[in-house]
Amino acid sequence: MARLEFSAAVTAKTTPEKAFDYFADYRHVAQVLEGVNRWDPIGAKIKGAGARYAVEMAVLGLPVRNVLRLDRWRRPQEIGWMSESGLIKQEGGFRFKQTPEGVRIELHIAYEPPASVIGAAVARRLDGMVRQRLERALARIRETLET
């Protein structure tokens, strides 16, 4: 199966702690990521490694549901996740690195489209749209962190 990857970064005039804490609050996800309709905790644990979320994204107007689990949580350096179930197997995360200008926020996502070759062909066609959405989201996050 074809594995597709995406990376983007933005530098914000803030601290790694403030950036980490912003991303650690699951309520911000649907506010800044276009196409994400739901990012709700499953169970009592809402932060830290092991926290699980029911996620729903709109892809070509259709809902795509996943259960994601946080598997990396090192304040203020990194938050990462992997899919436990759902149509699209994925993993990803944010890294926060102090720079002279503030903090560099790096996003990396890797996913395997469904339906093998057909799914990969459709995903590649959607790749540009997904990249633009995530880059716009990082720009909005930078604006939020700098206010």
HUHUSUL-V275963 format. One record per residue. N is the residue number from 1. RES is the residue in one letter. NEAR is the number of other C-alpha atoms within 10 Angstrom. Layout:
BEGIN
<<N/RES/NEAR> <N/RES/NEAR>>
END
This chain:
BEGIN
<<1/M/11> <2/A/15> <3/R/12> <4/L/15> <5/E/14> <6/F/14> <7/S/15> <8/A/14> <9/A/17> <10/V/14> <11/T/18> <12/A/23> <13/K/18> <14/T/18> <15/T/19> <16/P/23> <17/E/15> <18/K/14> <19/A/27> <20/F/22> <21/D/12> <22/Y/16> <23/F/15> <24/A/19> <25/D/11> <26/Y/16> <27/R/14> <28/H/13> <29/V/18> <30/A/17> <31/Q/16> <32/V/18> <33/L/18> <34/E/16> <35/G/17> <36/V/17> <37/N/17> <38/R/17> <39/W/22> <40/D/17> <41/P/19> <42/I/15> <43/G/9> <44/A/8> <45/K/12> <46/I/17> <47/K/14> <48/G/17> <49/A/16> <50/G/15> <51/A/17> <52/R/25> <53/Y/23> <54/A/16> <55/V/21> <56/E/20> <57/M/19> <58/A/14> <59/V/13> <60/L/9> <61/G/8> <62/L/9> <63/P/13> <64/V/16> <65/R/18> <66/N/20> <67/V/20> <68/L/25> <69/R/22> <70/L/22> <71/D/18> <72/R/18> <73/W/19> <74/R/12> <75/R/16> <76/P/18> <77/Q/17> <78/E/19> <79/I/22> <80/G/21> <81/W/22> <82/M/21> <83/S/21> <84/E/16> <85/S/14> <86/G/16> <87/L/14> <88/I/17> <89/K/18> <90/Q/21> <91/E/20> <92/G/20> <93/G/19> <94/F/23> <95/R/21> <96/F/24> <97/K/17> <98/Q/18> <99/T/14> <100/P/7> <101/E/11> <102/G/16> <103/V/23> <104/R/23> <105/I/23> <106/E/17> <107/L/20> <108/H/15> <109/I/17> <110/A/16> <111/Y/18> <112/E/19> <113/P/22> <114/P/17> <115/A/13> <116/S/12> <117/V/12> <118/I/11> <119/G/16> <120/A/19> <121/A/14> <122/V/13> <123/A/20> <124/R/15> <125/R/11> <126/L/13> <127/D/16> <128/G/10> <129/M/12> <130/V/17> <131/R/14> <132/Q/12> <133/R/16> <134/L/19> <135/E/18> <136/R/15> <137/A/17> <138/L/22> <139/A/17> <140/R/15> <141/I/21> <142/R/20> <143/E/12> <144/T/13> <145/L/15> <146/E/13> <147/T/7>>
END
